[in-house]
Amino acid sequence: MKLTEYIGSQFGNPQGFIGKICCVIMNAINHKMYTKVSDIVLKNFCIDILDVGFGNGYLEEKLSKIPSVMIKGIDISEDMIISATKRNKKAVEQGRVVLSLGDCCSLDFPTGMFDAVTSVNTIYFWSDTVKGLTEINRVLKDKGIFVSAVYSQEWLKKLSYTKKGFKFFSKEDYILDGKKAGFSEVIIEEIVNGKSYIIKYMK
Ligand SMILES: C[S@@+](CC[C@H](N)C(=O)[O-])C[C@H]1O[C@@H](n2cnc3c(N)ncnc32)[C@H](O)[C@@H]1O
């Protein structure tokens, strides 16, 4: 495997020391995404939240500062459960953050459980996008919202490590897949012009 492919695979399923380094890099470059997601959760008075693909738990740390918020997180990487649990030790002990192994294409949660589902830079890695979105729609309460922060395909295609393991989506793809998954409306807002956006999928 080429070095660039190896680094790309670490973003999709971080493992070991290199996985940890990749997560720290993400934390540094994605701070606008975390802030935007957290602002939407705050503005919508969300209480029960599911975060898909939490990585090293940076968003959990930010969200758990909002009083009354209860966060569940799932990730396909066992190593990330260890990292994110360490980072959120106090909130995990208090039961405000609950982290477990899981794949968003088959969620182990009851229907209508969450006010919001959040996800930062994970949709490119899901095995089946519409299945993942359909599952997320299922676990949302009526009027719930899925907030997904993503880089544009134009930006991702410029990066050497995205050649393998990443799926690329246009804005139209995001809207079409959201509709196929049963969301009533999909709203896309720019974070950094042409580079990154927030996608709000309304149940
Ligand atoms: C690029 S990292 C982003 C981590 C974190 N959201 C952040 O921004 O700091 C992608 C994360 O999504 C996880 N992931 C990939 N596919 C997933 C899936 N189908 N369900 C749940 N987690 C997934 C990976 O293991 C990894 O931790």
The ligand as an SDF file (V2000), in Angstrom:
LIG
                    3D

 27 29  0  0  0  0  0  0  0  0999 V2000
  -12.1730   11.4800    9.4500 C   0  0  0  0  0  0  0  0  0  0  0  0
  -12.5450   10.7140   10.9840 S   0  0  0  0  0  0  0  0  0  0  0  0
  -13.4950   12.0100   11.8060 C   0  0  0  0  0  0  0  0  0  0  0  0
  -13.4910   11.8630   13.3140 C   0  0  0  0  0  0  0  0  0  0  0  0
  -14.2890   12.8920   14.0680 C   0  0  0  0  0  0  0  0  0  0  0  0
  -15.6670   12.9790   13.6040 N   0  0  0  0  0  0  0  0  0  0  0  0
  -13.6310   14.2440   13.9760 C   0  0  0  0  0  0  0  0  0  0  0  0
  -14.0140   15.0230   13.1110 O   0  0  0  0  0  0  0  0  0  0  0  0
  -12.7210   14.5290   14.7600 O   0  0  0  0  0  0  0  0  0  0  0  0
  -13.8100    9.5630   10.5210 C   0  0  0  0  0  0  0  0  0  0  0  0
  -14.2930    8.7090   11.6740 C   0  0  0  0  0  0  0  0  0  0  0  0
  -15.4900    8.0220   11.2660 O   0  0  0  0  0  0  0  0  0  0  0  0
  -15.4140    6.6720   11.6780 C   0  0  0  0  0  0  0  0  0  0  0  0
  -16.2910    5.9100   10.7560 N   0  0  0  0  0  0  0  0  0  0  0  0
  -16.0800    5.6120    9.4460 C   0  0  0  0  0  0  0  0  0  0  0  0
  -17.1280    4.9550    8.9360 N   0  0  0  0  0  0  0  0  0  0  0  0
  -18.0530    4.8410    9.9210 C   0  0  0  0  0  0  0  0  0  0  0  0
  -19.3380    4.2550    9.9980 C   0  0  0  0  0  0  0  0  0  0  0  0
  -19.8950    3.6250    8.9440 N   0  0  0  0  0  0  0  0  0  0  0  0
  -20.0140    4.3220   11.1680 N   0  0  0  0  0  0  0  0  0  0  0  0
  -19.4490    4.9060   12.2630 C   0  0  0  0  0  0  0  0  0  0  0  0
  -18.2090    5.4750   12.2490 N   0  0  0  0  0  0  0  0  0  0  0  0
  -17.5260    5.4480   11.0960 C   0  0  0  0  0  0  0  0  0  0  0  0
  -13.9280    6.3280   11.6100 C   0  0  0  0  0  0  0  0  0  0  0  0
  -13.5790    5.2300   12.3790 O   0  0  0  0  0  0  0  0  0  0  0  0
  -13.3030    7.6460   12.1040 C   0  0  0  0  0  0  0  0  0  0  0  0
  -13.1470    7.6690   13.5060 O   0  0  0  0  0  0  0  0  0  0  0  0
  1  2  1  0
  2  3  1  0
  2 10  1  0
  3  4  1  0
  4  5  1  0
  5  6  1  0
  5  7  1  0
  7  8  2  0
  7  9  1  0
 10 11  1  0
 11 12  1  0
 11 26  1  0
 12 13  1  0
 13 14  1  0
 13 24  1  0
 14 15  1  0
 14 23  1  0
 15 16  2  0
 16 17  1  0
 17 18  1  0
 17 23  2  0
 18 19  1  0
 18 20  2  0
 20 21  1  0
 21 22  2  0
 22 23  1  0
 24 25  1  0
 24 26  1  0
 26 27  1  0
M  CHG  2   2   1   9  -1
M  END
$$$$
